[in-house]
Amino acid sequence: MTENSYSRGLEQKTPNVARIYDYMLGGKDNFACDREVATLLLNNPRTAAAVRANRRFLIRAVRYLAEEVGVRQFLDIGTGLPTQENVHEVAHRYAPDARVVYVDNDPIVLTYARALLDCPNVRIVDGDLRRPTEILENPEVRQILNFAEPVAILLVAILHFVIDEDNPYDAVATLRNAMAPGSFLVISHGSADESAEGFSEAAEQAYNSATVELALRSREQVARFFDGLDMVPPGVVAAQSWRPDISPDTGMPLGVYAGVGRKPGG
Ligand SMILES: C[S@@+](CC[C@H](N)C(=O)[O-])C[C@H]1O[C@@H](n2cnc3c(N)ncnc32)[C@H](O)[C@@H]1O
């Protein structure tokens, strides 16, 4: 990924990851160039299901954290464009006092989110997962979140946009080290090994014409992001199979792994 590939997100002629995803979720904040790439991706019928499964995993994970284990602080890196059931809305349903910081490096996302997320205890901050220390030391982040207390760090459908050359494992280790005992790490990740035949190739081609390279990883590679954490059952599984509240698991591989890990102690 080139350093400033996201700055091109402001152009209406360059497809953009957040807007492509917005279109695939049924949103309206996208341009013709985004819809073209999304349409290519959606040519594979599993892609639409994968996008929905990812978003539903995010919602279930936030609900689990806020309702079942009492997390009151959320750091959501790779927020995406505001949609239905944003993280703070789900968290506030179960914990009205929850504090949420959203982080994204896409100027479009920041502009839309700042306009729409006008809510006390919720902040949207410009930051890049590849520079985690800057996120952790950002005064706006520190105003809302106290890293001496348990926090949930969400990396949902973002790590597959961070290629190995950009050291994603070091970035995630920095975040894990900053978390207090009893904190949680939530990850979902696109994968090639679970996908329908041809999906990963098609996805890579489509995204290559957009603003980023795609780094699909195996289940084992995804599990490594949780090093040192205790996995919340059922561990790293297909996104649709992570504590499903209905029975959406048709057994169809969708190419997205998901898991939640807890830092021991606390
Ligand atoms: C596919 S969306 C995921 C949105 C949401 N997390 C979800 O799963 O529904 C990926 C988001 O990650 C952001 N992103 C990609 N690389 C990033 C990076 N290095 N730092 C911060 N944000 C990044 C994109 O701008 C986009 O908004």
The ligand as a Gaussian input file, in Angstrom:
#p B3LYP/6-31G(d) Opt

LIG

0 1
 C      -14.246000      -2.718000       5.328000
 S      -14.273000      -1.294000       6.361000
 C      -14.727000      -2.037000       7.915000
 C      -15.723000      -1.210000       8.701000
 C      -16.178000      -1.831000      10.025000
 N      -15.045000      -2.097000      10.905000
 C      -16.927000      -3.111000       9.780000
 O      -16.319000      -4.200000       9.831000
 O      -18.133000      -3.082000       9.498000
 C      -12.516000      -1.012000       6.606000
 C      -12.198000       0.350000       7.177000
 O      -10.823000       0.343000       7.599000
 C      -10.228000       1.585000       7.254000
 N       -8.777000       1.369000       7.160000
 C       -8.103000       0.605000       6.272000
 N       -6.788000       0.629000       6.553000
 C       -6.618000       1.420000       7.641000
 C       -5.493000       1.817000       8.420000
 N       -4.263000       1.419000       8.109000
 N       -5.693000       2.611000       9.492000
 C       -6.954000       3.046000       9.817000
 N       -8.064000       2.702000       9.119000
 C       -7.901000       1.891000       8.037000
 C      -10.895000       1.958000       5.926000
 O      -10.805000       3.342000       5.700000
 C      -12.326000       1.489000       6.176000
 O      -13.093000       2.525000       6.725000

